[in-house]
């Protein structure tokens, strides 16, 4: 949790903003503005999201409506839609979650290879189950990966589609993490599952090195061939998510990683940061005069 900034809305719909999920000076700009918020009655705590500054609200809202209708394992759920055409928002019941960027900050640097493999395997399973249904996430990046005690969830659905119409170069567009954008999508090509794989490779590289596009020698040797294949400039040269899952977690039963019933193994400082966030969210009090409503 991070303190609200002067430009942050005190209220979003019926919810009172308590804190930012992302630091004001995050290592990577998140695709959305995300806030921990609570109902004015003090009962419900949610994570509420708004478009990034400068983003097209209509395109962002269209993606929110679509993910609201999905029940896709491994995706951060969108439970409630609200706002106006100019100021759309969506909300989900709160659960302690750290953006991958914040997890590296809490850990003090890149994550151990074992943790990278566990996170990457769960994300690969998520993408595999989505792709077989014809669903492309089109928003995978470090800030879109929310780590919970039970594994990672993918937020920021459709960021690349929301950024601009197909055929439009996406360089410099609000909300898009360009280091996680496949070269063909950066140039404006229609998004497809192969772009999700490129972005997953960038996420794995970031988790293991602190850089989404590191030098090949920076990547741990055990991950180097797989990450390099994911980051291939040739879309057809990238592996399928099922193969990524098999290489990251050999022998893992398909369908079990995105529905973990037991907490996953995360570095101690990351677990402590999740616990601290949870405690701070529970202890947060509603401000006295939240006046702005959107």
PEKAHU-V20327 format. One record per residue. N is the residue number from 0. RES is the residue in one letter. SS is DSSP state (~ for helix, > for strand, _ for the rest). PSI is psi as a letter, one per 20 degrees, with the letter a starting at -180 (999 if undefined). BURIAL is I if it has 16 or more other C-alpha atoms within 10 Angstrom, else O. Layout:
# PEKAHU-V20327
n:N res:RES ss:SS psi:PSI burial:BURIAL
n:N res:RES ss:SS psi:PSI burial:BURIAL
This chain:
# PEKAHU-V20327
n:0 res:X ss:_ psi:q burial:I
n:1 res:X ss:> psi:q burial:O
n:2 res:X ss:_ psi:q burial:O
n:3 res:X ss:_ psi:q burial:I
n:4 res:X ss:_ psi:r burial:O
n:5 res:X ss:_ psi:h burial:O
n:6 res:X ss:_ psi:i burial:O
n:7 res:X ss:_ psi:q burial:I
n:8 res:X ss:_ psi:p burial:I
n:9 res:X ss:_ psi:h burial:I
n:10 res:X ss:> psi:q burial:I
n:11 res:X ss:> psi:o burial:I
n:12 res:X ss:_ psi:c burial:I
n:13 res:X ss:_ psi:i burial:O
n:14 res:X ss:> psi:q burial:I
n:15 res:X ss:> psi:p burial:I
n:16 res:X ss:> psi:p burial:I
n:17 res:X ss:> psi:h burial:I
n:18 res:X ss:> psi:r burial:I
n:19 res:X ss:> psi:q burial:I
n:20 res:X ss:_ psi:h burial:I
n:21 res:X ss:_ psi:q burial:I
n:22 res:X ss:_ psi:q burial:I
n:23 res:X ss:_ psi:h burial:O
n:24 res:X ss:_ psi:m burial:O
n:25 res:X ss:_ psi:q burial:O
n:26 res:X ss:_ psi:h burial:O
n:27 res:X ss:_ psi:p burial:O
n:28 res:X ss:_ psi:p burial:I
n:29 res:X ss:_ psi:q burial:I
n:30 res:X ss:_ psi:i burial:I
n:31 res:X ss:> psi:r burial:I
n:32 res:X ss:> psi:p burial:I
n:33 res:X ss:> psi:p burial:I
n:34 res:X ss:> psi:q burial:I
n:35 res:X ss:> psi:p burial:I
n:36 res:X ss:> psi:r burial:I
n:37 res:X ss:> psi:q burial:I
n:38 res:X ss:> psi:q burial:I
n:39 res:X ss:_ psi:h burial:I
n:40 res:X ss:_ psi:i burial:O
n:41 res:X ss:_ psi:j burial:O
n:42 res:X ss:_ psi:g burial:O
n:43 res:X ss:_ psi:p burial:O
n:44 res:X ss:> psi:p burial:I
n:45 res:X ss:> psi:r burial:I
n:46 res:X ss:> psi:o burial:I
n:47 res:X ss:> psi:p burial:I
n:48 res:X ss:> psi:q burial:I
n:49 res:X ss:> psi:r burial:I
n:50 res:X ss:> psi:q burial:I
n:51 res:X ss:_ psi:q burial:I
n:52 res:X ss:_ psi:p burial:O
n:53 res:X ss:_ psi:i burial:O
n:54 res:X ss:_ psi:q burial:I
n:55 res:X ss:_ psi:o burial:O
n:56 res:X ss:~ psi:h burial:I
n:57 res:X ss:~ psi:g burial:I
n:58 res:X ss:~ psi:h burial:I
n:59 res:X ss:~ psi:g burial:I
n:60 res:X ss:~ psi:h burial:I
n:61 res:X ss:~ psi:g burial:O
n:62 res:X ss:~ psi:h burial:I
n:63 res:X ss:~ psi:g burial:I
n:64 res:X ss:~ psi:h burial:O
n:65 res:X ss:~ psi:g burial:O
n:66 res:X ss:~ psi:h burial:I
n:67 res:X ss:~ psi:h burial:I
n:68 res:X ss:_ psi:i burial:O
n:69 res:X ss:_ psi:q burial:O
n:70 res:X ss:_ psi:m burial:O
n:71 res:X ss:_ psi:o burial:I
n:72 res:X ss:_ psi:p burial:I
n:73 res:X ss:_ psi:i burial:I
n:74 res:X ss:> psi:q burial:I
n:75 res:X ss:_ psi:p burial:I
n:76 res:X ss:_ psi:q burial:I
n:77 res:X ss:_ psi:o burial:I
n:78 res:X ss:_ psi:h burial:O
n:79 res:X ss:> psi:p burial:O
n:80 res:X ss:> psi:q burial:I
n:81 res:X ss:> psi:a burial:O
n:82 res:X ss:> psi:a burial:I
n:83 res:X ss:_ psi:r burial:O
n:84 res:X ss:_ psi:h burial:O
n:85 res:X ss:_ psi:h burial:O
n:86 res:X ss:_ psi:m burial:O
n:87 res:X ss:> psi:q burial:I
n:88 res:X ss:> psi:r burial:I
n:89 res:X ss:> psi:q burial:I
n:90 res:X ss:> psi:q burial:I
n:91 res:X ss:> psi:q burial:I
n:92 res:X ss:> psi:p burial:I
n:93 res:X ss:_ psi:p burial:I
n:94 res:X ss:_ psi:q burial:I
n:95 res:X ss:_ psi:p burial:I
n:96 res:X ss:_ psi:p burial:I
n:97 res:X ss:> psi:p burial:I
n:98 res:X ss:> psi:q burial:I
n:99 res:X ss:~ psi:h burial:I
n:100 res:X ss:~ psi:g burial:I
n:101 res:X ss:~ psi:h burial:I
n:102 res:X ss:~ psi:g burial:I
n:103 res:X ss:~ psi:h burial:I
n:104 res:X ss:~ psi:g burial:I
n:105 res:X ss:~ psi:h burial:I
n:106 res:X ss:~ psi:h burial:I
n:107 res:X ss:_ psi:j burial:O
n:108 res:X ss:_ psi:a burial:O
n:109 res:X ss:_ psi:q burial:I
n:110 res:X ss:_ psi:q burial:I
n:111 res:X ss:_ psi:q burial:O
n:112 res:X ss:~ psi:h burial:I
n:113 res:X ss:~ psi:g burial:O
n:114 res:X ss:~ psi:h burial:I
n:115 res:X ss:~ psi:g burial:I
n:116 res:X ss:~ psi:g burial:I
n:117 res:X ss:~ psi:g burial:I
n:118 res:X ss:~ psi:g burial:I
n:119 res:X ss:~ psi:h burial:I
n:120 res:X ss:~ psi:g burial:I
n:121 res:X ss:~ psi:g burial:I
n:122 res:X ss:~ psi:h burial:I
n:123 res:X ss:~ psi:g burial:I
n:124 res:X ss:~ psi:g burial:I
n:125 res:X ss:~ psi:g burial:I
n:126 res:X ss:~ psi:h burial:I
n:127 res:X ss:~ psi:g burial:I
n:128 res:X ss:~ psi:h burial:I
n:129 res:X ss:~ psi:g burial:I
n:130 res:X ss:~ psi:h burial:I
n:131 res:X ss:_ psi:h burial:O
n:132 res:X ss:_ psi:j burial:O
n:133 res:X ss:_ psi:j burial:O
n:134 res:X ss:_ psi:p burial:O
n:135 res:X ss:_ psi:p burial:I
n:136 res:X ss:_ psi:g burial:I
n:137 res:X ss:_ psi:l burial:I
n:138 res:X ss:_ psi:j burial:I
n:139 res:X ss:_ psi:p burial:I
n:140 res:X ss:_ psi:r burial:I
n:141 res:X ss:~ psi:g burial:I
n:142 res:X ss:~ psi:i burial:I
n:143 res:X ss:~ psi:i burial:I
n:144 res:X ss:> psi:o burial:I
n:145 res:X ss:> psi:o burial:I
n:146 res:X ss:> psi:p burial:I
n:147 res:X ss:> psi:r burial:I
n:148 res:X ss:_ psi:h burial:I
n:149 res:X ss:_ psi:j burial:I
n:150 res:X ss:> psi:r burial:I
n:151 res:X ss:> psi:q burial:I
n:152 res:X ss:> psi:q burial:I
n:153 res:X ss:> psi:o burial:I
n:154 res:X ss:_ psi:a burial:I
n:155 res:X ss:_ psi:l burial:I
n:156 res:X ss:_ psi:p burial:I
n:157 res:X ss:_ psi:j burial:I
n:158 res:X ss:~ psi:g burial:I
n:159 res:X ss:~ psi:g burial:I
n:160 res:X ss:~ psi:h burial:I
n:161 res:X ss:~ psi:h burial:I
n:162 res:X ss:~ psi:h burial:I
n:163 res:X ss:_ psi:q burial:I
n:164 res:X ss:_ psi:q burial:O
n:165 res:X ss:_ psi:q burial:I
n:166 res:X ss:_ psi:i burial:O
n:167 res:X ss:_ psi:p burial:O
n:168 res:X ss:_ psi:p burial:I
n:169 res:X ss:_ psi:j burial:I
n:170 res:X ss:_ psi:p burial:O
n:171 res:X ss:_ psi:j burial:O
n:172 res:X ss:_ psi:q burial:I
n:173 res:X ss:_ psi:p burial:I
n:174 res:X ss:_ psi:i burial:I
n:175 res:X ss:_ psi:p burial:I
n:176 res:X ss:_ psi:o burial:I
n:177 res:X ss:~ psi:h burial:I
n:178 res:X ss:~ psi:i burial:I
n:179 res:X ss:~ psi:j burial:I
n:180 res:X ss:_ psi:p burial:I
n:181 res:X ss:_ psi:q burial:I
n:182 res:X ss:~ psi:h burial:I
n:183 res:X ss:~ psi:h burial:I
n:184 res:X ss:~ psi:h burial:I
n:185 res:X ss:~ psi:h burial:I
n:186 res:X ss:_ psi:i burial:O
n:187 res:X ss:_ psi:j burial:I
n:188 res:X ss:_ psi:q burial:I
n:189 res:X ss:_ psi:q burial:O
n:190 res:X ss:_ psi:q burial:I
n:191 res:X ss:_ psi:r burial:I
n:192 res:X ss:~ psi:h burial:I
n:193 res:X ss:~ psi:h burial:I
n:194 res:X ss:~ psi:h burial:I
n:195 res:X ss:~ psi:h burial:I
n:196 res:X ss:~ psi:g burial:I
n:197 res:X ss:~ psi:g burial:I
n:198 res:X ss:~ psi:h burial:I
n:199 res:X ss:~ psi:g burial:I
n:200 res:X ss:~ psi:h burial:I
n:201 res:X ss:~ psi:h burial:I
n:202 res:X ss:~ psi:g burial:I
n:203 res:X ss:~ psi:g burial:I
n:204 res:X ss:~ psi:g burial:I
n:205 res:X ss:~ psi:g burial:I
n:206 res:X ss:~ psi:h burial:I
n:207 res:X ss:~ psi:h burial:I
n:208 res:X ss:~ psi:i burial:I
n:209 res:X ss:_ psi:j burial:I
n:210 res:X ss:_ psi:p burial:I
n:211 res:X ss:_ psi:h burial:I
n:212 res:X ss:_ psi:m burial:I
n:213 res:X ss:_ psi:r burial:O
n:214 res:X ss:_ psi:q burial:O
n:215 res:X ss:~ psi:h burial:O
n:216 res:X ss:~ psi:i burial:O
n:217 res:X ss:~ psi:h burial:O
n:218 res:X ss:_ psi:p burial:I
n:219 res:X ss:_ psi:q burial:O
n:220 res:X ss:~ psi:h burial:O
n:221 res:X ss:~ psi:i burial:O
n:222 res:X ss:~ psi:i burial:I
n:223 res:X ss:~ psi:g burial:O
n:224 res:X ss:~ psi:g burial:O
n:225 res:X ss:~ psi:g burial:I
n:226 res:X ss:~ psi:g burial:I
n:227 res:X ss:~ psi:h burial:I
n:228 res:X ss:~ psi:g burial:I
n:229 res:X ss:~ psi:h burial:I
n:230 res:X ss:_ psi:j burial:I
n:231 res:X ss:_ psi:p burial:I
n:232 res:X ss:_ psi:i burial:O
n:233 res:X ss:_ psi:o burial:O
n:234 res:X ss:~ psi:h burial:I
n:235 res:X ss:~ psi:i burial:O
n:236 res:X ss:~ psi:i burial:O
n:237 res:X ss:_ psi:q burial:I
n:238 res:X ss:_ psi:q burial:I
n:239 res:X ss:_ psi:q burial:I
n:240 res:X ss:~ psi:h burial:I
n:241 res:X ss:~ psi:h burial:I
n:242 res:X ss:~ psi:h burial:I
n:243 res:X ss:~ psi:g burial:I
n:244 res:X ss:~ psi:g burial:I
n:245 res:X ss:~ psi:h burial:I
n:246 res:X ss:~ psi:h burial:O
n:247 res:X ss:~ psi:h burial:I
n:248 res:X ss:_ psi:m burial:I
n:249 res:X ss:_ psi:p burial:O
n:250 res:X ss:_ psi:i burial:O
n:251 res:X ss:_ psi:p burial:O
n:252 res:X ss:_ psi:p burial:O
n:253 res:X ss:_ psi:p burial:O
n:254 res:X ss:_ psi:j burial:O
n:255 res:X ss:_ psi:h burial:O
n:256 res:X ss:~ psi:h burial:I
n:257 res:X ss:~ psi:j burial:I
n:258 res:X ss:~ psi:l burial:O
n:259 res:X ss:_ psi:p burial:O
n:260 res:X ss:_ psi:i burial:O
n:261 res:X ss:_ psi:q burial:O
n:262 res:X ss:_ psi:q burial:O
n:263 res:X ss:_ psi:r burial:I
n:264 res:X ss:_ psi:o burial:O
n:265 res:X ss:_ psi:q burial:I
n:266 res:X ss:_ psi:q burial:I
n:267 res:X ss:~ psi:g burial:O
n:268 res:X ss:~ psi:h burial:O
n:269 res:X ss:~ psi:g burial:I
n:270 res:X ss:~ psi:g burial:I
n:271 res:X ss:~ psi:h burial:O
n:272 res:X ss:~ psi:h burial:I
n:273 res:X ss:~ psi:g burial:I
n:274 res:X ss:~ psi:h burial:O
n:275 res:X ss:~ psi:g burial:O
n:276 res:X ss:~ psi:g burial:I
n:277 res:X ss:~ psi:g burial:I
n:278 res:X ss:~ psi:g burial:O
n:279 res:X ss:~ psi:h burial:O
n:280 res:X ss:~ psi:g burial:I
n:281 res:X ss:~ psi:h burial:O
n:282 res:X ss:~ psi:i burial:O
n:283 res:X ss:_ psi:p burial:O
n:284 res:X ss:_ psi:q burial:O
n:285 res:X ss:_ psi:p burial:I
n:286 res:X ss:_ psi:q burial:O
n:287 res:X ss:_ psi:h burial:O
n:288 res:X ss:_ psi:m burial:O
n:289 res:X ss:_ psi:o burial:O
n:290 res:X ss:_ psi:h burial:O
n:291 res:X ss:_ psi:p burial:O
n:292 res:X ss:_ psi:p burial:O
n:293 res:X ss:_ psi:999 burial:I
